[in-house]
Amino acid sequence: MATWKRLTDIEKSRIEIDLDTIAFMYSNGNGTEIHFSSGHTLTVRESPEAVATRNAT
């Protein structure tokens, strides 16, 4: 079952991602760069700790 998380991208748009599709992520300045299993990347404003929290927001 997918675990969805609502985050904010660098343009301040609200997005939802499936945490189960994340391959790895790391802190990138004031946010987090997320790398997905598909090869796509996304930078969000939240910290890696906030992204990793399984509680849906």
C-alpha distance matrix in Angstrom:
0.0 3.8 6.6 9.5 13.1 16.4 19.1 22.6 23.9 27.5 28.9 27.5 25.1 21.9 18.8 15.0 13.1 9.6 10.5 8.7 11.4 14.3 16.8 19.3 21.0 24.4 26.7 28.7 31.5 30.3 26.6 24.0 23.7 20.2 19.9 16.9 16.3 17.8 21.0 21.0 22.0 21.9 24.1 23.2 25.4 23.4 24.0 21.8 21.5 20.3 17.7 16.4 16.1 12.6 14.1 13.3 16.7
3.8 0.0 3.8 6.1 9.7 12.9 15.5 18.9 20.1 23.7 25.1 23.8 21.4 18.3 15.1 11.4 9.3 5.9 7.3 6.4 8.7 11.5 14.5 16.8 18.1 21.5 23.6 25.4 28.1 26.9 23.2 20.6 20.3 16.8 16.9 14.1 14.1 15.5 18.4 17.9 18.6 18.3 20.4 19.5 21.8 20.0 20.9 18.9 18.9 17.5 14.6 13.9 13.9 10.8 12.3 10.9 14.1
6.6 3.8 0.0 3.8 6.7 10.3 12.9 16.5 18.2 21.8 23.3 21.7 19.7 16.4 13.6 9.9 8.1 5.4 5.6 6.4 9.3 10.9 14.3 15.7 16.4 19.4 21.2 23.2 25.7 24.1 20.5 18.3 18.6 15.4 16.3 14.1 15.0 16.7 19.1 18.2 18.1 17.2 18.7 17.2 19.2 16.9 17.8 16.0 15.6 14.0 11.5 10.7 10.4 7.2 8.6 7.5 10.8
9.5 6.1 3.8 0.0 3.8 6.8 9.7 13.3 15.1 18.8 20.0 18.2 16.0 12.7 10.0 6.3 5.5 4.5 6.1 8.4 10.0 11.4 15.1 16.2 16.2 18.9 20.2 21.8 24.0 22.1 18.6 16.8 17.2 14.4 15.7 13.9 15.5 16.7 18.7 17.1 16.7 15.2 16.5 14.8 16.6 14.8 16.4 15.3 15.3 13.0 10.5 11.0 10.7 8.4 8.8 6.2 8.5
13.1 9.7 6.7 3.8 0.0 3.8 6.3 10.1 12.4 15.9 17.4 15.3 13.7 10.3 8.2 5.4 5.4 6.4 6.7 10.2 11.4 11.5 15.2 15.4 14.6 16.8 17.5 19.0 20.8 18.7 15.3 13.9 15.0 12.8 15.0 14.0 16.4 17.7 19.0 17.0 15.8 13.6 14.1 11.8 13.2 11.2 13.1 12.5 12.6 9.8 7.5 9.1 8.7 7.7 7.6 5.0 6.0
16.4 12.9 10.3 6.8 3.8 0.0 3.8 7.1 9.9 13.5 14.4 12.0 10.3 6.7 5.6 4.3 6.6 9.1 10.0 13.5 14.1 14.0 17.7 17.5 16.0 17.7 17.8 18.6 20.0 17.5 14.4 13.8 15.1 13.6 16.3 15.7 18.6 19.3 20.3 17.6 16.1 13.2 13.2 10.4 11.4 10.2 12.9 13.5 13.8 10.5 8.9 11.5 11.1 10.9 10.0 7.0 5.6
19.1 15.5 12.9 9.7 6.3 3.8 0.0 3.8 6.6 10.0 11.4 9.2 8.3 5.8 5.4 6.0 7.6 10.7 11.0 14.7 14.6 13.6 16.9 16.1 13.9 15.1 14.7 15.2 16.3 13.8 10.8 10.6 12.1 11.4 14.6 14.8 18.2 18.9 19.1 16.2 14.0 10.7 10.0 6.8 7.6 7.0 10.2 11.3 12.3 9.2 7.7 11.1 11.5 12.4 12.1 9.9 8.1
22.6 18.9 16.5 13.3 10.1 7.1 3.8 0.0 3.8 6.7 7.8 5.4 5.5 4.6 6.0 8.5 10.3 13.8 14.3 17.8 17.2 15.9 18.9 17.8 15.2 15.7 14.7 14.2 14.8 12.1 9.7 10.5 12.0 12.3 15.5 16.4 20.0 20.2 19.9 16.6 14.1 10.3 8.8 5.5 5.7 7.1 10.8 12.7 14.3 11.3 10.3 14.1 14.7 16.1 15.7 13.5 11.2
23.9 20.1 18.2 15.1 12.4 9.9 6.6 3.8 0.0 3.8 5.5 5.3 5.5 6.6 6.9 9.8 10.9 14.5 15.1 18.3 16.9 15.5 18.0 16.9 14.2 14.8 13.9 12.6 13.4 11.6 9.1 9.6 10.1 10.8 13.7 14.9 18.6 18.4 17.6 14.1 11.4 7.6 6.1 4.2 5.9 8.5 11.8 13.3 15.8 13.5 11.9 15.5 17.0 18.4 18.5 16.5 14.6
27.5 23.7 21.8 18.8 15.9 13.5 10.0 6.7 3.8 0.0 3.8 5.3 7.3 9.6 10.6 13.6 14.5 18.0 18.3 21.4 19.8 18.0 20.0 18.4 15.4 15.1 13.6 11.4 11.4 9.9 8.5 9.9 10.4 12.2 15.1 17.0 20.8 20.5 19.0 15.5 12.5 8.9 6.4 5.6 6.1 9.7 12.5 14.5 17.2 15.4 14.3 17.9 19.6 21.4 21.7 19.9 17.8
28.9 25.1 23.3 20.0 17.4 14.4 11.4 7.8 5.5 3.8 0.0 3.8 5.5 8.9 10.6 14.2 15.9 19.6 20.5 23.6 21.9 20.6 22.8 21.7 18.9 18.9 17.4 15.2 14.9 13.2 12.1 13.6 13.9 15.4 18.0 19.4 23.0 22.3 21.1 17.4 14.8 11.4 9.7 8.9 9.2 12.6 15.9 18.0 20.5 18.2 17.1 20.8 22.1 23.6 23.5 21.2 18.9
27.5 23.8 21.7 18.2 15.3 12.0 9.2 5.4 5.3 5.3 3.8 0.0 3.8 6.5 9.2 12.7 14.9 18.6 19.4 22.9 21.8 20.5 23.2 22.0 19.1 19.1 17.5 16.0 15.6 13.0 11.8 13.6 14.8 15.9 19.0 20.1 23.8 23.4 22.7 19.1 16.5 12.8 10.9 8.6 8.0 10.9 14.5 17.0 18.8 16.1 15.5 19.3 20.0 21.5 20.8 18.5 15.8
25.1 21.4 19.7 16.0 13.7 10.3 8.3 5.5 5.5 7.3 5.5 3.8 0.0 3.8 6.3 10.1 12.7 16.4 17.9 21.2 20.0 19.4 22.4 21.8 19.4 20.2 19.2 17.9 18.2 15.9 14.0 14.9 15.5 15.8 18.4 18.9 22.3 21.7 21.4 17.8 15.8 12.2 11.5 9.5 10.1 12.4 16.1 17.9 19.7 16.8 15.6 19.2 19.8 20.6 19.9 17.1 14.7
21.9 18.3 16.4 12.7 10.3 6.7 5.8 4.6 6.6 9.6 8.9 6.5 3.8 0.0 3.8 7.0 10.2 13.8 15.3 18.7 18.0 17.7 21.1 20.7 18.6 19.8 19.1 18.6 19.2 16.7 14.3 14.8 15.7 15.3 18.0 17.9 21.2 20.9 21.3 17.8 16.1 12.6 12.2 9.6 10.4 11.4 15.1 16.7 18.0 14.7 13.4 16.9 17.0 17.5 16.5 13.5 11.2
18.8 15.1 13.6 10.0 8.2 5.6 5.4 6.0 6.9 10.6 10.6 9.2 6.3 3.8 0.0 3.8 6.7 10.3 12.3 15.3 14.5 14.6 18.0 18.1 16.6 18.4 18.4 18.2 19.6 17.5 14.5 14.0 14.2 13.0 15.2 14.7 17.8 17.4 18.1 14.8 13.6 10.5 11.1 9.2 11.2 11.8 15.1 15.7 17.3 14.3 12.1 15.2 15.8 15.8 15.5 12.4 11.1
15.0 11.4 9.9 6.3 5.4 4.3 6.0 8.5 9.8 13.6 14.2 12.7 10.1 7.0 3.8 0.0 3.8 7.0 9.3 12.2 11.9 12.5 16.2 16.8 15.9 18.2 18.9 19.3 21.1 19.2 15.8 14.6 14.8 12.8 14.6 13.4 16.0 16.1 17.4 14.7 13.9 11.5 12.7 10.9 13.0 12.6 15.3 15.3 16.3 13.5 10.9 13.3 13.7 12.9 12.9 9.7 9.5
13.1 9.3 8.1 5.5 5.4 6.6 7.6 10.3 10.9 14.5 15.9 14.9 12.7 10.2 6.7 3.8 0.0 3.8 6.1 8.7 8.1 8.9 12.6 13.5 13.2 16.0 17.3 18.1 20.5 19.1 15.5 13.4 13.0 10.3 11.6 9.9 12.4 12.9 14.4 12.1 11.7 10.0 11.8 10.8 13.6 12.8 14.7 13.8 15.1 13.0 9.7 11.4 12.6 11.7 12.7 10.3 11.1
9.6 5.9 5.4 4.5 6.4 9.1 10.7 13.8 14.5 18.0 19.6 18.6 16.4 13.8 10.3 7.0 3.8 0.0 3.8 5.4 5.7 7.6 11.3 12.9 13.5 16.8 18.7 20.0 22.8 21.6 17.8 15.3 14.8 11.5 12.0 9.6 11.1 12.2 14.3 13.0 13.2 12.5 14.6 13.8 16.5 15.2 16.4 14.6 15.6 14.0 10.6 11.0 12.1 10.3 12.1 10.2 12.3
10.5 7.3 5.6 6.1 6.7 10.0 11.0 14.3 15.1 18.3 20.5 19.4 17.9 15.3 12.3 9.3 6.1 3.8 0.0 3.8 5.4 5.7 9.2 10.3 11.0 14.2 16.3 18.2 21.1 20.1 16.3 13.5 13.4 10.1 10.9 9.2 10.6 12.8 14.5 13.6 13.2 12.6 14.1 13.3 15.7 13.7 14.1 11.8 12.5 11.6 8.1 7.6 9.2 7.9 10.5 9.9 12.2
8.7 6.4 6.4 8.4 10.2 13.5 14.7 17.8 18.3 21.4 23.6 22.9 21.2 18.7 15.3 12.2 8.7 5.4 3.8 0.0 3.8 5.7 8.3 10.6 12.4 16.0 18.7 20.7 23.8 23.2 19.5 16.3 15.6 12.0 11.6 9.0 9.1 11.6 13.9 14.0 14.4 14.7 16.8 16.6 19.2 17.3 17.4 14.6 15.2 14.9 11.6 10.2 11.9 10.0 13.0 12.7 15.5
11.4 8.7 9.3 10.0 11.4 14.1 14.6 17.2 16.9 19.8 21.9 21.8 20.0 18.0 14.5 11.9 8.1 5.7 5.4 3.8 0.0 3.8 6.4 9.3 11.3 15.0 17.9 19.3 22.6 22.4 18.6 15.3 13.8 10.0 8.8 5.6 5.7 7.8 10.2 10.3 11.2 12.1 14.8 15.3 18.5 17.3 17.6 14.9 16.5 16.2 12.4 11.9 14.3 13.1 15.9 15.1 17.3
14.3 11.5 10.9 11.4 11.5 14.0 13.6 15.9 15.5 18.0 20.6 20.5 19.4 17.7 14.6 12.5 8.9 7.6 5.7 5.7 3.8 0.0 3.8 5.6 7.5 11.2 14.2 15.8 19.3 19.3 15.6 12.1 10.6 6.8 6.0 4.3 5.9 8.7 9.6 9.6 9.4 10.3 12.4 13.1 16.1 14.8 14.6 11.7 13.6 13.9 10.2 9.7 12.8 12.5 15.6 15.3 17.1
16.8 14.5 14.3 15.1 15.2 17.7 16.9 18.9 18.0 20.0 22.8 23.2 22.4 21.1 18.0 16.2 12.6 11.3 9.2 8.3 6.4 3.8 0.0 3.8 7.2 10.8 14.3 16.0 19.6 20.4 17.0 13.2 11.1 7.9 5.7 4.9 4.9 8.5 8.6 9.9 9.9 11.8 13.9 15.3 18.2 17.1 16.2 12.9 15.1 16.2 12.8 11.8 15.2 15.3 18.7 18.8 20.6
19.3 16.8 15.7 16.2 15.4 17.5 16.1 17.8 16.9 18.4 21.7 22.0 21.8 20.7 18.1 16.8 13.5 12.9 10.3 10.6 9.3 5.6 3.8 0.0 3.8 7.1 10.8 12.7 16.4 17.3 14.1 10.4 8.7 6.3 5.4 7.0 8.3 11.4 10.5 11.2 9.8 11.2 12.2 13.5 16.1 14.8 13.3 10.0 12.5 14.1 11.1 10.3 14.1 15.1 18.4 18.8 20.2
21.0 18.1 16.4 16.2 14.6 16.0 13.9 15.2 14.2 15.4 18.9 19.1 19.4 18.6 16.6 15.9 13.2 13.5 11.0 12.4 11.3 7.5 7.2 3.8 0.0 3.8 7.1 9.1 12.7 13.5 10.4 6.7 5.5 4.4 5.8 8.5 11.1 13.6 12.1 11.7 9.2 9.4 9.4 10.5 12.6 11.5 9.9 7.0 10.1 11.7 9.1 9.3 13.0 14.8 17.7 18.0 18.8
24.4 21.5 19.4 18.9 16.8 17.7 15.1 15.7 14.8 15.1 18.9 19.1 20.2 19.8 18.4 18.2 16.0 16.8 14.2 16.0 15.0 11.2 10.8 7.1 3.8 0.0 3.8 6.3 9.7 11.0 8.6 5.6 5.6 6.8 8.8 12.0 14.7 16.9 15.0 14.3 11.3 11.0 9.7 10.7 11.9 11.0 8.7 6.4 9.7 11.8 10.3 10.8 14.3 16.8 19.3 19.9 20.2
26.7 23.6 21.2 20.2 17.5 17.8 14.7 14.7 13.9 13.6 17.4 17.5 19.2 19.1 18.4 18.9 17.3 18.7 16.3 18.7 17.9 14.2 14.3 10.8 7.1 3.8 0.0 3.8 6.3 7.5 5.9 4.5 6.3 9.0 11.7 15.0 18.0 19.9 17.9 16.6 13.1 12.0 9.5 9.8 9.9 9.2 6.7 6.1 9.4 11.1 10.6 11.9 14.9 17.9 19.8 20.4 19.9
28.7 25.4 23.2 21.8 19.0 18.6 15.2 14.2 12.6 11.4 15.2 16.0 17.9 18.6 18.2 19.3 18.1 20.0 18.2 20.7 19.3 15.8 16.0 12.7 9.1 6.3 3.8 0.0 3.8 6.1 5.3 5.0 5.9 9.5 12.1 15.6 18.8 20.1 17.7 16.0 12.3 10.9 8.0 9.1 9.2 10.1 8.8 9.2 12.6 13.6 12.9 14.9 17.8 20.6 22.3 22.4 21.5
31.5 28.1 25.7 24.0 20.8 20.0 16.3 14.8 13.4 11.4 14.9 15.6 18.2 19.2 19.6 21.1 20.5 22.8 21.1 23.8 22.6 19.3 19.6 16.4 12.7 9.7 6.3 3.8 0.0 3.8 5.6 7.5 9.2 12.9 15.7 19.1 22.5 23.6 21.2 19.2 15.4 13.6 10.1 10.4 9.2 10.5 9.6 11.2 14.1 14.7 14.9 17.2 19.5 22.6 23.8 23.9 22.5
30.3 26.9 24.1 22.1 18.7 17.5 13.8 12.1 11.6 9.9 13.2 13.0 15.9 16.7 17.5 19.2 19.1 21.6 20.1 23.2 22.4 19.3 20.4 17.3 13.5 11.0 7.5 6.1 3.8 0.0 3.8 7.2 10.0 13.2 16.6 19.6 23.2 24.3 22.4 20.0 16.2 13.6 9.9 8.8 6.4 7.8 7.5 10.3 12.6 12.5 13.1 15.9 17.6 20.8 21.5 21.4 19.6
26.6 23.2 20.5 18.6 15.3 14.4 10.8 9.7 9.1 8.5 12.1 11.8 14.0 14.3 14.5 15.8 15.5 17.8 16.3 19.5 18.6 15.6 17.0 14.1 10.4 8.6 5.9 5.3 5.6 3.8 0.0 3.8 6.9 9.7 13.3 16.1 19.7 20.9 19.2 16.8 13.1 10.4 6.9 5.5 4.2 5.1 5.3 7.5 10.4 10.0 9.8 12.8 14.8 17.7 18.7 18.4 17.0
24.0 20.6 18.3 16.8 13.9 13.8 10.6 10.5 9.6 9.9 13.6 13.6 14.9 14.8 14.0 14.6 13.4 15.3 13.5 16.3 15.3 12.1 13.2 10.4 6.7 5.6 4.5 5.0 7.5 7.2 3.8 0.0 3.8 6.2 9.7 12.6 16.1 17.5 15.9 13.9 10.3 8.2 5.6 5.4 6.4 6.2 5.6 5.7 9.3 9.5 8.2 10.6 13.4 16.0 17.6 17.4 16.7
23.7 20.3 18.6 17.2 15.0 15.1 12.1 12.0 10.1 10.4 13.9 14.8 15.5 15.7 14.2 14.8 13.0 14.8 13.4 15.6 13.8 10.6 11.1 8.7 5.5 5.6 6.3 5.9 9.2 10.0 6.9 3.8 0.0 3.8 6.7 9.9 13.4 14.5 12.5 10.6 6.9 5.8 4.4 6.5 9.0 9.5 9.3 8.4 12.1 12.5 10.3 12.2 15.5 17.5 19.5 19.1 18.8
20.2 16.8 15.4 14.4 12.8 13.6 11.4 12.3 10.8 12.2 15.4 15.9 15.8 15.3 13.0 12.8 10.3 11.5 10.1 12.0 10.0 6.8 7.9 6.3 4.4 6.8 9.0 9.5 12.9 13.2 9.7 6.2 3.8 0.0 3.8 6.4 10.0 11.4 10.0 8.4 5.5 5.2 6.1 7.7 10.8 10.6 10.6 8.7 12.1 12.3 9.1 10.6 14.0 15.3 17.7 17.1 17.5
19.9 16.9 16.3 15.7 15.0 16.3 14.6 15.5 13.7 15.1 18.0 19.0 18.4 18.0 15.2 14.6 11.6 12.0 10.9 11.6 8.8 6.0 5.7 5.4 5.8 8.8 11.7 12.1 15.7 16.6 13.3 9.7 6.7 3.8 0.0 3.8 6.8 8.2 6.5 6.0 4.5 6.7 8.9 11.2 14.5 14.4 14.2 11.9 15.1 15.6 12.2 12.9 16.5 17.2 20.0 19.4 20.3
16.9 14.1 14.1 13.9 14.0 15.7 14.8 16.4 14.9 17.0 19.4 20.1 18.9 17.9 14.7 13.4 9.9 9.6 9.2 9.0 5.6 4.3 4.9 7.0 8.5 12.0 15.0 15.6 19.1 19.6 16.1 12.6 9.9 6.4 3.8 0.0 3.8 5.3 5.5 5.4 6.1 8.3 11.3 13.1 16.6 16.3 16.4 14.0 16.6 16.8 13.0 13.4 16.6 16.5 19.3 18.4 19.8
16.3 14.1 15.0 15.5 16.4 18.6 18.2 20.0 18.6 20.8 23.0 23.8 22.3 21.2 17.8 16.0 12.4 11.1 10.6 9.1 5.7 5.9 4.9 8.3 11.1 14.7 18.0 18.8 22.5 23.2 19.7 16.1 13.4 10.0 6.8 3.8 0.0 3.8 5.5 7.5 9.3 12.0 15.0 16.9 20.3 19.8 19.7 16.8 19.2 19.6 15.9 15.5 18.6 18.0 21.1 20.4 22.3
17.8 15.5 16.7 16.7 17.7 19.3 18.9 20.2 18.4 20.5 22.3 23.4 21.7 20.9 17.4 16.1 12.9 12.2 12.8 11.6 7.8 8.7 8.5 11.4 13.6 16.9 19.9 20.1 23.6 24.3 20.9 17.5 14.5 11.4 8.2 5.3 3.8 0.0 3.8 5.6 8.8 11.7 15.2 17.4 21.1 21.2 21.6 19.2 21.9 21.8 18.1 18.3 21.3 20.6 23.3 22.1 23.6
21.0 18.4 19.1 18.7 19.0 20.3 19.1 19.9 17.6 19.0 21.1 22.7 21.4 21.3 18.1 17.4 14.4 14.3 14.5 13.9 10.2 9.6 8.6 10.5 12.1 15.0 17.9 17.7 21.2 22.4 19.2 15.9 12.5 10.0 6.5 5.5 5.5 3.8 0.0 3.8 6.6 10.2 13.5 16.3 20.0 20.4 20.6 18.4 21.4 21.7 18.1 18.7 22.0 22.0 24.7 23.6 24.8
21.0 17.9 18.2 17.1 17.0 17.6 16.2 16.6 14.1 15.5 17.4 19.1 17.8 17.8 14.8 14.7 12.1 13.0 13.6 14.0 10.3 9.6 9.9 11.2 11.7 14.3 16.6 16.0 19.2 20.0 16.8 13.9 10.6 8.4 6.0 5.4 7.5 5.6 3.8 0.0 3.8 7.0 10.5 13.3 17.1 17.9 18.7 17.1 20.3 20.0 16.5 17.7 20.9 21.0 23.3 21.9 22.6
22.0 18.6 18.1 16.7 15.8 16.1 14.0 14.1 11.4 12.5 14.8 16.5 15.8 16.1 13.6 13.9 11.7 13.2 13.2 14.4 11.2 9.4 9.9 9.8 9.2 11.3 13.1 12.3 15.4 16.2 13.1 10.3 6.9 5.5 4.5 6.1 9.3 8.8 6.6 3.8 0.0 3.8 6.9 10.0 13.7 14.7 15.4 14.1 17.5 17.3 14.1 15.8 19.0 19.8 21.9 20.7 20.9
21.9 18.3 17.2 15.2 13.6 13.2 10.7 10.3 7.6 8.9 11.4 12.8 12.2 12.6 10.5 11.5 10.0 12.5 12.6 14.7 12.1 10.3 11.8 11.2 9.4 11.0 12.0 10.9 13.6 13.6 10.4 8.2 5.8 5.2 6.7 8.3 12.0 11.7 10.2 7.0 3.8 0.0 3.8 6.5 10.2 11.6 13.0 12.4 15.8 15.0 12.0 14.4 17.3 18.3 20.0 18.5 18.2
24.1 20.4 18.7 16.5 14.1 13.2 10.0 8.8 6.1 6.4 9.7 10.9 11.5 12.2 11.1 12.7 11.8 14.6 14.1 16.8 14.8 12.4 13.9 12.2 9.4 9.7 9.5 8.0 10.1 9.9 6.9 5.6 4.4 6.1 8.9 11.3 15.0 15.2 13.5 10.5 6.9 3.8 0.0 3.8 7.0 8.9 10.4 10.7 14.1 13.3 11.1 14.0 16.7 18.4 19.8 18.6 17.7
23.2 19.5 17.2 14.8 11.8 10.4 6.8 5.5 4.2 5.6 8.9 8.6 9.5 9.6 9.2 10.9 10.8 13.8 13.3 16.6 15.3 13.1 15.3 13.5 10.5 10.7 9.8 9.1 10.4 8.8 5.5 5.4 6.5 7.7 11.2 13.1 16.9 17.4 16.3 13.3 10.0 6.5 3.8 0.0 3.8 5.6 8.1 9.3 12.1 10.5 8.9 12.4 14.4 16.3 17.1 15.8 14.4
25.4 21.8 19.2 16.6 13.2 11.4 7.6 5.7 5.9 6.1 9.2 8.0 10.1 10.4 11.2 13.0 13.6 16.5 15.7 19.2 18.5 16.1 18.2 16.1 12.6 11.9 9.9 9.2 9.2 6.4 4.2 6.4 9.0 10.8 14.5 16.6 20.3 21.1 20.0 17.1 13.7 10.2 7.0 3.8 0.0 3.8 6.7 9.4 11.6 9.8 9.6 13.2 14.5 17.0 17.2 16.3 14.3
23.4 20.0 16.9 14.8 11.2 10.2 7.0 7.1 8.5 9.7 12.6 10.9 12.4 11.4 11.8 12.6 12.8 15.2 13.7 17.3 17.3 14.8 17.1 14.8 11.5 11.0 9.2 10.1 10.5 7.8 5.1 6.2 9.5 10.6 14.4 16.3 19.8 21.2 20.4 17.9 14.7 11.6 8.9 5.6 3.8 0.0 3.8 6.6 8.1 6.0 6.5 9.9 11.0 13.7 14.0 13.6 12.0
24.0 20.9 17.8 16.4 13.1 12.9 10.2 10.8 11.8 12.5 15.9 14.5 16.1 15.1 15.1 15.3 14.7 16.4 14.1 17.4 17.6 14.6 16.2 13.3 9.9 8.7 6.7 8.8 9.6 7.5 5.3 5.6 9.3 10.6 14.2 16.4 19.7 21.6 20.6 18.7 15.4 13.0 10.4 8.1 6.7 3.8 0.0 3.8 5.3 5.2 6.3 8.7 10.2 13.5 14.5 15.0 14.0
21.8 18.9 16.0 15.3 12.5 13.5 11.3 12.7 13.3 14.5 18.0 17.0 17.9 16.7 15.7 15.3 13.8 14.6 11.8 14.6 14.9 11.7 12.9 10.0 7.0 6.4 6.1 9.2 11.2 10.3 7.5 5.7 8.4 8.7 11.9 14.0 16.8 19.2 18.4 17.1 14.1 12.4 10.7 9.3 9.4 6.6 3.8 0.0 3.8 5.5 5.1 6.1 8.7 11.9 13.7 14.7 14.6
21.5 18.9 15.6 15.3 12.6 13.8 12.3 14.3 15.8 17.2 20.5 18.8 19.7 18.0 17.3 16.3 15.1 15.6 12.5 15.2 16.5 13.6 15.1 12.5 10.1 9.7 9.4 12.6 14.1 12.6 10.4 9.3 12.1 12.1 15.1 16.6 19.2 21.9 21.4 20.3 17.5 15.8 14.1 12.1 11.6 8.1 5.3 3.8 0.0 3.8 5.5 5.2 6.4 10.0 11.6 13.3 13.5
20.3 17.5 14.0 13.0 9.8 10.5 9.2 11.3 13.5 15.4 18.2 16.1 16.8 14.7 14.3 13.5 13.0 14.0 11.6 14.9 16.2 13.9 16.2 14.1 11.7 11.8 11.1 13.6 14.7 12.5 10.0 9.5 12.5 12.3 15.6 16.8 19.6 21.8 21.7 20.0 17.3 15.0 13.3 10.5 9.8 6.0 5.2 5.5 3.8 0.0 3.8 5.5 5.4 8.8 9.4 10.5 9.9
17.7 14.6 11.5 10.5 7.5 8.9 7.7 10.3 11.9 14.3 17.1 15.5 15.6 13.4 12.1 10.9 9.7 10.6 8.1 11.6 12.4 10.2 12.8 11.1 9.1 10.3 10.6 12.9 14.9 13.1 9.8 8.2 10.3 9.1 12.2 13.0 15.9 18.1 18.1 16.5 14.1 12.0 11.1 8.9 9.6 6.5 6.3 5.1 5.5 3.8 0.0 3.8 5.6 7.9 9.5 9.8 10.0
16.4 13.9 10.7 11.0 9.1 11.5 11.1 14.1 15.5 17.9 20.8 19.3 19.2 16.9 15.2 13.3 11.4 11.0 7.6 10.2 11.9 9.7 11.8 10.3 9.3 10.8 11.9 14.9 17.2 15.9 12.8 10.6 12.2 10.6 12.9 13.4 15.5 18.3 18.7 17.7 15.8 14.4 14.0 12.4 13.2 9.9 8.7 6.1 5.2 5.5 3.8 0.0 3.8 6.1 8.8 10.3 11.7
16.1 13.9 10.4 10.7 8.7 11.1 11.5 14.7 17.0 19.6 22.1 20.0 19.8 17.0 15.8 13.7 12.6 12.1 9.2 11.9 14.3 12.8 15.2 14.1 13.0 14.3 14.9 17.8 19.5 17.6 14.8 13.4 15.5 14.0 16.5 16.6 18.6 21.3 22.0 20.9 19.0 17.3 16.7 14.4 14.5 11.0 10.2 8.7 6.4 5.4 5.6 3.8 0.0 3.8 5.6 8.0 9.4
12.6 10.8 7.2 8.4 7.7 10.9 12.4 16.1 18.4 21.4 23.6 21.5 20.6 17.5 15.8 12.9 11.7 10.3 7.9 10.0 13.1 12.5 15.3 15.1 14.8 16.8 17.9 20.6 22.6 20.8 17.7 16.0 17.5 15.3 17.2 16.5 18.0 20.6 22.0 21.0 19.8 18.3 18.4 16.3 17.0 13.7 13.5 11.9 10.0 8.8 7.9 6.1 3.8 0.0 3.8 6.2 9.0
14.1 12.3 8.6 8.8 7.6 10.0 12.1 15.7 18.5 21.7 23.5 20.8 19.9 16.5 15.5 12.9 12.7 12.1 10.5 13.0 15.9 15.6 18.7 18.4 17.7 19.3 19.8 22.3 23.8 21.5 18.7 17.6 19.5 17.7 20.0 19.3 21.1 23.3 24.7 23.3 21.9 20.0 19.8 17.1 17.2 14.0 14.5 13.7 11.6 9.4 9.5 8.8 5.6 3.8 0.0 3.8 6.3
13.3 10.9 7.5 6.2 5.0 7.0 9.9 13.5 16.5 19.9 21.2 18.5 17.1 13.5 12.4 9.7 10.3 10.2 9.9 12.7 15.1 15.3 18.8 18.8 18.0 19.9 20.4 22.4 23.9 21.4 18.4 17.4 19.1 17.1 19.4 18.4 20.4 22.1 23.6 21.9 20.7 18.5 18.6 15.8 16.3 13.6 15.0 14.7 13.3 10.5 9.8 10.3 8.0 6.2 3.8 0.0 3.8
16.7 14.1 10.8 8.5 6.0 5.6 8.1 11.2 14.6 17.8 18.9 15.8 14.7 11.2 11.1 9.5 11.1 12.3 12.2 15.5 17.3 17.1 20.6 20.2 18.8 20.2 19.9 21.5 22.5 19.6 17.0 16.7 18.8 17.5 20.3 19.8 22.3 23.6 24.8 22.6 20.9 18.2 17.7 14.4 14.3 12.0 14.0 14.6 13.5 9.9 10.0 11.7 9.4 9.0 6.3 3.8 0.0
